[in-house]
Every structure is written in structure tokens, then in C-alpha cells.
Amino acid sequence: MLETVLRLITEIVGMPGVLVEEPMSRHTTFRIGGAADVIIEPPGEKQLAAVIKMLKRFKVPYFVMGNGSNLLVGDGGIRGAVIKISSTMSKCSVDENDDTIIHAESGVKLSKLANTALNNALTGFEFAAGIPGTLGGAVFMNAGAYGGEMKDVIKKVSFIDTEDCSIHTVPVQECDFGYRKSRFSDGGAIITGASIQLENGDMSEIRAKMDDLAERRRSKQPLDKPSAGSTFKRPEGYFAGTLIQDAGLKGYRIGGAEVSQKHAGFVINTGDATAKDVRELIDYVREDVKKKYGVELEPEVKFVGEF
Ligand SMILES: Cc1cc2nc3c(=O)[nH]c(=O)nc-3n(C[C@H](O)[C@H](O)[C@H](O)COP(=O)(O)OP(=O)(O)OC[C@H]3O[C@@H](n4cnc5c(N)ncnc54)[C@H](O)[C@@H]3O)c2cc1C
């Protein structure tokens, strides 16, 4: 990338916020992915807007990520810039006037938000405690689990419109939330923060619910192996994991990628999987399930970069 752009961006975000030729395997839960030309971690909304302006001015392509828990990055890495909105933009606090509302920056982890809710005896966010993403990634995806979805708790969302770098806040009604999608899924916006609306509850009941859901996850999901969670979206009228299991694909391997023995809905990295292995395995599973059951499986995992 142009020296000049790098220098100008470093001036905006500071030295530690710029990682050059950085392996994406260090930034994804799959632990897979070649190097990004540069990863930029902005410390706040204003710096983020300034970085976008700069990248656009120099026509540098960019990709926005949170915790990388729903990404498969190609072995060839990512050309241009990756903007990582995570720990450097992760403040959250309870509203001063209404103690059932939490305001948060989009880089906050869902687990931290869930703990903030718990510590303030607020109920409604327990479902999200075990999803290993950021608030921004979860809003983008309308992440959900155990009967809850982000759309149930979001009050408003703030974002930068990347067309003109203007900053907006919209109420939940304008977020177009659907199954694993939102108005942000089509691109063109970077989520910078959100407010969530919860209810006063009982701290010990909230804790018990979080513990119960964590145990259900541990017993059903291969949490000890790198993955990006459920590989496929839920096809209407079916469960992806059941279809894959019934097709006899549990434990099926290509290279270091494997259909988890514990939960067939997860493709896992057994240690040395490449993005190519994972992609080939996903394609194989899709073809086999289509052939045997006539059902089209659509990946939930996002493919990014050069394969
Ligand atoms: C073990 C495991 C369990 C999981 N369980 C669940 C589950 O129960 N339910 C569920 O829904 N998901 C689950 N997931 C998937 C994943 O955690 C969610 O999709 C999560 O919402 C992704 O958040 P992220 O910050 O990691 O986003 P990333 O993976 O970094 O990005 C996902 C998408 O969001 C976009 N994005 C991220 N941040 C922003 C932003 N600030 N502005 C604009 N776009 C942005 C990215 O461009 C990308 O397209 C699981 C994953 C794992 C590894």
C-alpha cells in the first residue's frame, strides 16, 4: 500500500492501531487466513470516519470486521485495509436517566455486554452471552441464539454512512432486521454503537439462565476447536446440522477441515486447515445434502479475501 496513506492513517489512529502485513489467522476464531496488507484499529468514531475518508481519497479498498467469529479469510489474505472494530472501541455504560438502557460502542464483546447487564440486574440479554462476536458484528448479522435475537433488544443503532462519511442514528424499526440479516448487511455503513433496551430482573435468575445456556453450548458445540460457529443458515423447515448428520457426513474431512463429530452444523479447524480445505468441505457438504435431500444450504460464514 502507498507509504503516504499508511503515514497519514498512522497519524490519525496512532502507531499501535496500525498492523502491516498482519496474518488474519490471528484475528479470526477459525485461526485461518493469510495476511492483510494492513489492519487498522481506530480508537473512536471520529478517527474511524477520518480513516474512511483517507482510504476513499486514495482509492484503497477496505473491509470492516469485529471479532472475526463469522469469517473465513482466504489463504491469499486481504488486499487493502481491514478495519477492525473491537477492543479499541468497546466502552459501554448504563444510561444515566433510564437504568434499563445500556449504551455501547460497537467493538464491545457480547460477553462483556452480557456481564454489564448481569451486574446491573438487567434481563433480556442472556441469550447473547455465549456468542463470541462484537456488538457491531451481531447487529450486522442480527445474531441470535436460544430464542433471542439482537432485534429483540436493540433500541437504536449509530453508524457511519460510508458514501459521505456522515454519522447517523436510527431506531430499531429502521434496521430491517431479518433472519441473520439487517439493513447493514448490504454494506455501505459501519456500525459504531448501539443502545440496548432491557428489563429490570433478578440477578441470581439472570446468572442461572446464563450458566444454563453456557452449559447447553458446552455440551452440544465443539468449543474446544477453532470454528466460525454454525457454518450454514437454518434452511426453512429443517436444521442444517441434522441434514448433514443424516447424510452421514459427521467427521468427514478435507485436509485439516472437519465436519465436527460433536455437532454436524459446525465445520472445525483440526489444527492445520487452510481456507481452501474449509471451502472445499463446505462445497462438498452442500452438494451432498442437495443430492440426498434436495435442500440448498446457504453458508452463514462470510468468505473474505483471496482464496
Ligand atoms: C463458537 C461460536 C459460536 C457461535 N454461536 C453463534 C450463535 O449462537 N448465534 C449467532 O448468531 N452467531 C453465532 N456465532 C457466529 C458469530 O459469533 C456471530 O455471527 C457474530 O455476530 C459475529 O460478530 P463478529 O464481531 O465476530 O463479526 P465478524 O465475524 O468480524 O464480521 C461478521 C460480519 O459483520 C460485519 N461487521 C462486523 N462489525 C461491523 C461493524 N462494526 N460495522 C459494519 N459491519 C460489521 C463484517 O463485515 C462481516 O460481514 C458463533 C461463532 C462461534 C465461533
The ligand as a Tripos MOL2 file, in Angstrom:
@<TRIPOS>MOLECULE
LIG
   53    58     1     0     0
SMALL
NO_CHARGES

@<TRIPOS>ATOM
      1 C1        -18.1700  -20.9530   18.7780 C.3       1 LIG1
      2 C2        -19.0830  -19.9950   18.0410 C.ar      1 LIG1
      3 C3        -20.4230  -19.9340   18.3950 C.ar      1 LIG1
      4 C4        -21.2850  -19.0470   17.7160 C.ar      1 LIG1
      5 N1        -22.6130  -19.0070   18.0950 N.ar      1 LIG1
      6 C5        -23.4470  -18.1500   17.4650 C.ar      1 LIG1
      7 C6        -24.8280  -18.0910   17.8420 C.ar      1 LIG1
      8 O1        -25.2810  -18.7530   18.7660 O.2       1 LIG1
      9 N2        -25.6280  -17.2180   17.1620 N.ar      1 LIG1
     10 C7        -25.1630  -16.4330   16.1530 C.ar      1 LIG1
     11 O2        -25.9460  -15.6670   15.5740 O.2       1 LIG1
     12 N3        -23.8640  -16.4920   15.7700 N.ar      1 LIG1
     13 C8        -23.0000  -17.3090   16.3910 C.ar      1 LIG1
     14 N4        -21.6820  -17.3510   16.0140 N.ar      1 LIG1
     15 C9        -21.2140  -16.5410   14.8620 C.3       1 LIG1
     16 C10       -20.6920  -15.1330   15.2310 C.3       1 LIG1
     17 O3        -20.1820  -15.1040   16.5550 O.3       1 LIG1
     18 C11       -21.7640  -14.0710   15.0630 C.3       1 LIG1
     19 O4        -22.2150  -14.0190   13.7170 O.3       1 LIG1
     20 C12       -21.2800  -12.6550   15.4880 C.3       1 LIG1
     21 O5        -22.3710  -11.7870   15.4550 O.3       1 LIG1
     22 C13       -20.1840  -12.1080   14.5740 C.3       1 LIG1
     23 O6        -19.6290  -10.9770   15.2040 O.3       1 LIG1
     24 P1        -18.1270  -10.5140   14.9180 P.3       1 LIG1
     25 O7        -17.8880   -9.2650   15.6840 O.co2     1 LIG1
     26 O8        -17.1900  -11.6310   15.1820 O.co2     1 LIG1
     27 O9        -18.2140  -10.1910   13.3780 O.3       1 LIG1
     28 P2        -17.1710  -10.5750   12.2220 P.3       1 LIG1
     29 O10       -17.1080  -12.0580   12.0880 O.co2     1 LIG1
     30 O11       -15.8900   -9.8650   12.4290 O.co2     1 LIG1
     31 O12       -17.9320   -9.9860   10.9600 O.3       1 LIG1
     32 C14       -19.1680  -10.5380   10.5500 C.3       1 LIG1
     33 C15       -19.8030   -9.5970    9.5220 C.3       1 LIG1
     34 O13       -20.1810   -8.3990   10.1860 O.3       1 LIG1
     35 C16       -19.5770   -7.2700    9.5510 C.3       1 LIG1
     36 N5        -19.2520   -6.3190   10.6250 N.ar      1 LIG1
     37 C17       -18.6140   -6.5970   11.7950 C.ar      1 LIG1
     38 N6        -18.5290   -5.5000   12.5550 N.ar      1 LIG1
     39 C18       -19.1060   -4.4940   11.8440 C.ar      1 LIG1
     40 C19       -19.3300   -3.1090   12.0910 C.ar      1 LIG1
     41 N7        -18.9590   -2.5050   13.2290 N.pl3     1 LIG1
     42 N8        -19.9590   -2.3750   11.1320 N.ar      1 LIG1
     43 C20       -20.3530   -2.9630    9.9720 C.ar      1 LIG1
     44 N9        -20.1700   -4.2630    9.6900 N.ar      1 LIG1
     45 C21       -19.5650   -5.0190   10.6170 C.ar      1 LIG1
     46 C22       -18.3620   -7.8150    8.8280 C.3       1 LIG1
     47 O14       -18.0260   -7.0240    7.7050 O.3       1 LIG1
     48 C23       -18.8440   -9.2030    8.4090 C.3       1 LIG1
     49 O15       -19.5420   -9.1490    7.1870 O.3       1 LIG1
     50 C24       -20.7960  -18.2230   16.6680 C.ar      1 LIG1
     51 C25       -19.4310  -18.2910   16.3360 C.ar      1 LIG1
     52 C26       -18.5780  -19.1640   17.0110 C.ar      1 LIG1
     53 C27       -17.1240  -19.1830   16.6420 C.3       1 LIG1
@<TRIPOS>BOND
     1     1     2 1
     2     2     3 ar
     3     2    52 ar
     4     3     4 ar
     5     4     5 ar
     6     4    50 ar
     7     5     6 ar
     8     6     7 ar
     9     6    13 1
    10     7     8 2
    11     7     9 ar
    12     9    10 ar
    13    10    11 2
    14    10    12 ar
    15    12    13 ar
    16    13    14 ar
    17    14    15 1
    18    14    50 ar
    19    15    16 1
    20    16    17 1
    21    16    18 1
    22    18    19 1
    23    18    20 1
    24    20    21 1
    25    20    22 1
    26    22    23 1
    27    23    24 1
    28    24    25 2
    29    24    26 1
    30    24    27 1
    31    27    28 1
    32    28    29 2
    33    28    30 1
    34    28    31 1
    35    31    32 1
    36    32    33 1
    37    33    34 1
    38    33    48 1
    39    34    35 1
    40    35    36 1
    41    35    46 1
    42    36    37 ar
    43    36    45 ar
    44    37    38 ar
    45    38    39 ar
    46    39    40 ar
    47    39    45 ar
    48    40    41 1
    49    40    42 ar
    50    42    43 ar
    51    43    44 ar
    52    44    45 ar
    53    46    47 1
    54    46    48 1
    55    48    49 1
    56    50    51 ar
    57    51    52 ar
    58    52    53 1
@<TRIPOS>SUBSTRUCTURE
     1 LIG1         1 GROUP 0 **** ****
